[in-house]
Amino acid sequence: MEPTAQTSLVNIGTWVTAGKDILVGLSAVVAAFFAYRGLSAWRKELKGKSEYKDKIRLLISLYKKGVLSNGDISKLRGHLAYVKNVDSVFYTKLQNSNFKSIHELESGF
C-alpha cells in the first residue's frame, strides 16, 4: 500500500504537533532554569545587603564604646558616606538612632 498525499499530510501534521509540544516543554524548562537563577541571585543580594547593614551597625556600636582603631573609624566613615548616597532610607534610620555618633564621625570629631 502506497502512502497517499492525504496520509503524508496527516503524518507531517503529527510530526509538527509533536515538535511544537517538545518546543513548548523545552521553553518551560529553560524559563524555570532562568527563574531559579534569578531568584537565587536576588536571595544572595538580599543576604549581602543585610550582612553589610549589620556590619555598619556593629561598627557604630563599637565606635560608641570607643574601641575602634583610627583605621576602622576611617572605614566606618567610608561606609557611612557610601550608604548615605546609595541607601538613603537605611542611612536615615541609622541617623535617627545614632545621630550624635554619626555627626561626630562626619564632622571629623
Buried (B, 14 or more C-beta within 10 A) or exposed (E): EEEEEEEEEEEEEEEEEEEEEEEEEEEEEEEEEEEEEEEEEEEEEEEEEEEBBEEBBEBBEBBEEEEBEEEEBEBBBEBBEEBBEEBEEBBEEBBEEBEEBBEBBEEEE
